[in-house]
Structure formats: structure tokens, C-alpha cells
Amino acid sequence: MTQCRQLSFSLLLFALMACVGLNAHASAKSDTLGRLKEWRERTIELNRRAEETQRRELKALTTASLKRDFSTPAGKDAALREINRPLNEIETADGDRTEMSARLKIIDQLIFAVDTKFDVKASASSVSGFLEGQLMDLAISDLAEPGTGQWWKFLTQAAIGLREIAEPGEDPIRFLESYTRDSSVLNPRSVIEIMESRRYVSD
């Protein structure tokens, strides 16, 4: 009878531990998805601001006046400034929007990966380790067609950064957002530069 009670208690304890593990995993998945979606919203807002800049500067061009005295250098310079300033602002904003579009595509793929692949079997690994693997998978996909990859250099170095630079216990999503802001996707900085800059700031 005592053995039966001990066995029942052991089974109950095992079931409770399994339930706690599942709940902890579900919470990790939910939290990770939530932080990724918040990062996505912040990126959308940056894109919206760049789009507003473009609209504002395009409107400025519709009222630009080239009625200047072109016989003098000052008159010509004033006309050039009136045209070139908004053109440069529009070009910069266009580059920003292209970068934000690339970031959004990567974030969306990470959201999809966490939602569909971060299951019970993956619960033994950390969120950081899971994301590192997904970044490398995305890099492999980006290199599938020779000469067409655009993001692989950023993706591979971001994965290395997540493993080598992020502090123990640091939020991996916040780290990736910060890394992306410091590096950029389309013109990535070296992971060594990012590491050195983080160390300088922390010192």
C-alpha cells in the first residue's frame, strides 16, 4: 500500500513538473512573439516617418521657385539649394524605407519561425539559441540563388553577435533590434565593429 502511494505521488509530481515545463515553454514562446511584434511595430513607425518626409519634400518641390539671377554664383547656388535639398532628403528617406522593408521581412520570418517551429521539442534550448539557428537558416535561404543574396552577410553576423556579444540573460529580441539599428541589413557593419562599440559603451 505504501509503495502504491509512493508511486502515485511520483506520477503526480512528474505530471506537475511536465505541466510546469509546458507552461514555461508556452510563456517563453508567447513573450518572444510579443517582443517580435513590438519590434515590428517600431519598424513600421520608422518607415511611416520616412514616408512622411518624402511627401513633405515632394510638396516642397511643387512650390520651388527658380526665379534667380543666374548671372551670379550666389543666385545659381541658391537655386541649386532649393532643388537639391529636398531631392537629397527624398533620396535619404527612400534608402531608409528600403532598409525598413528588409527589416520587416526578416522580422516577419522570425515571427513565423517562432510561431511554427518553437515547439515542445525546442523547449530545452534557449530562445537565443533558437533565434541564432533561424538567422542562419534565413542566410542559407538567401544564398540559395548565387549572386542574388542581399541579407546573408547581415544575417550570419547577427547570428554570431547573438551568440558572442549578447550578455547572459540579455533579451535576445532587444539585442537583435539594437544590433540591426547599429549595423543595418542592406549595408551591414562588421560584427567585430559592433562588438567593439558595445564594449566601449559598456566601459
C-alpha positions in Angstrom: 0.0 0.0 0.0 2.8 2.4 0.9 4.6 1.6 -2.4 1.4 2.3 -4.3 1.1 5.7 -2.5 4.8 6.5 -3.3 4.2 5.5 -6.9 1.1 7.7 -7.2 2.9 10.6 -5.6 5.8 10.2 -8.0 3.5 10.1 -11.0 1.7 13.2 -9.8 5.0 15.0 -9.2 6.2 14.0 -12.7 2.9 15.3 -14.2 3.1 18.6 -12.3 6.7 19.1 -13.5 5.8 18.3 -17.1 2.9 20.7 -16.8 5.2 23.5 -15.4 7.7 22.8 -18.2 5.0 23.1 -20.9 3.6 26.3 -19.3 7.1 27.8 -19.1 7.7 27.0 -22.7 4.3 28.4 -23.8 5.2 31.6 -21.8 8.6 31.8 -23.5 7.0 31.4 -26.9 4.3 34.0 -26.2 6.7 36.5 -24.7 9.1 36.1 -27.7 6.3 36.6 -30.2 5.1 39.6 -28.3 8.5 41.3 -28.3 9.0 40.5 -32.0 5.6 42.1 -32.8 6.6 45.2 -30.8 9.8 45.4 -32.7 7.8 45.1 -35.9 5.5 48.0 -34.8 8.5 50.2 -34.1 10.0 49.4 -37.5 6.7 50.2 -39.2 6.7 53.6 -37.4 10.2 54.4 -38.7 9.0 53.6 -42.2 6.0 55.8 -41.7 8.2 58.7 -40.7 10.4 58.3 -43.7 7.4 58.2 -45.9 6.1 61.4 -44.4 9.5 63.0 -45.1 9.2 62.1 -48.7 5.7 63.5 -49.0 6.7 66.7 -47.3 9.8 67.2 -49.5 7.9 66.4 -52.7 5.4 69.1 -51.7 8.2 71.5 -51.2 9.4 70.8 -54.8 6.0 71.8 -56.1 6.4 75.3 -54.7 10.1 75.6 -55.6 11.0 78.8 -57.5 13.9 79.0 -59.8 13.5 82.7 -60.5 17.0 83.7 -59.6 19.7 85.8 -61.1 21.8 83.1 -62.7 24.4 85.6 -63.8 25.9 85.5 -60.3 27.3 82.5 -58.4 25.1 83.3 -55.4 21.9 83.2 -57.5 22.8 79.9 -59.0 23.8 78.4 -55.6 20.5 79.5 -54.1 18.6 77.7 -56.9 20.6 74.6 -56.6 20.0 74.5 -52.8 16.3 74.9 -53.3 16.2 71.9 -55.6 18.9 69.7 -54.2 17.9 69.9 -50.5 14.5 68.2 -51.0 15.9 65.8 -53.6 18.6 64.7 -51.1 16.0 64.4 -48.3 13.8 62.2 -50.6 16.7 60.0 -51.6 17.8 59.5 -47.9 14.2 58.7 -46.9 13.9 56.3 -49.8 17.0 54.5 -48.6 15.6 54.4 -45.1 12.3 52.9 -46.4 14.2 50.2 -48.4 16.1 49.3 -45.2 12.9 49.2 -43.1 11.3 46.9 -45.7 14.2 44.5 -45.4 14.0 44.6 -41.6 10.3 43.9 -41.7 10.7 40.9 -43.9 13.3 39.4 -41.6 11.1 40.2 -38.5 8.1 38.6 -40.2 10.1 35.4 -41.0 11.3 35.2 -37.4 7.7 35.6 -36.1 6.6 32.8 -38.5 9.5 30.6 -37.3 8.8 31.1 -33.6 5.1 30.6 -34.2 5.5 27.4 -36.2 8.8 25.8 -35.1 9.4 26.7 -31.5 7.6 23.7 -30.1 7.9 21.4 -27.1 10.9 19.7 -28.6 12.7 23.0 -28.8 12.0 24.0 -25.2 15.3 22.6 -23.9 17.2 25.2 -25.9 17.1 28.9 -25.2 15.2 31.4 -27.2 18.5 33.0 -28.1 19.8 29.7 -29.4 16.6 29.1 -31.4 16.8 32.6 -33.0 20.5 32.1 -33.8 19.6 28.9 -35.7 16.8 30.7 -37.5 19.0 33.5 -38.6 21.5 31.1 -40.1 18.6 29.2 -41.8 17.5 32.5 -43.3 21.1 33.2 -44.5 21.2 29.8 -46.2 17.9 30.6 -48.0 19.2 34.0 -49.0 22.2 32.3 -50.6 20.1 29.7 -52.5 20.5 31.5 -55.8 24.1 32.5 -56.5 24.6 36.2 -56.8 21.1 37.2 -55.7 21.5 37.2 -51.9 21.2 40.6 -50.2 20.8 39.8 -46.5 23.1 36.8 -45.8 26.0 39.0 -44.6 23.9 40.7 -42.1 22.1 37.5 -41.0 25.2 35.5 -40.4 26.9 38.2 -38.4 23.7 38.9 -36.4 23.6 35.2 -35.5 27.3 35.4 -34.4 26.6 38.6 -32.5 23.7 37.0 -30.7 25.9 34.1 -29.6 29.1 36.0 -28.9 28.2 39.6 -27.9 24.8 39.4 -26.1 25.2 39.4 -22.3 23.9 36.4 -20.4 20.3 36.9 -19.7 20.0 39.8 -22.2 16.7 40.0 -24.0 17.6 38.4 -27.4 14.9 40.4 -29.3 16.2 43.7 -27.8 19.7 42.7 -28.7 18.7 41.9 -32.3 16.9 45.2 -32.6 19.9 47.1 -31.3 22.3 45.2 -33.5 20.1 45.9 -36.5 20.0 49.6 -35.7 23.8 49.7 -35.3 24.5 47.6 -38.4 21.7 47.9 -41.0 20.6 45.0 -43.1 21.5 46.2 -46.6 24.9 47.7 -45.7 25.9 45.7 -42.6 28.8 46.7 -40.4 31.3 44.0 -39.3 30.3 42.1 -36.2 33.7 43.0 -34.8 32.9 46.7 -35.1 29.6 46.2 -33.3 31.4 44.2 -30.6 34.0 46.9 -30.1 31.4 49.7 -30.0 29.3 47.8 -27.4 32.4 47.3 -25.2 33.3 51.0 -25.5 29.8 52.0 -24.4 29.7 49.5 -21.5 33.1 50.7 -20.3 
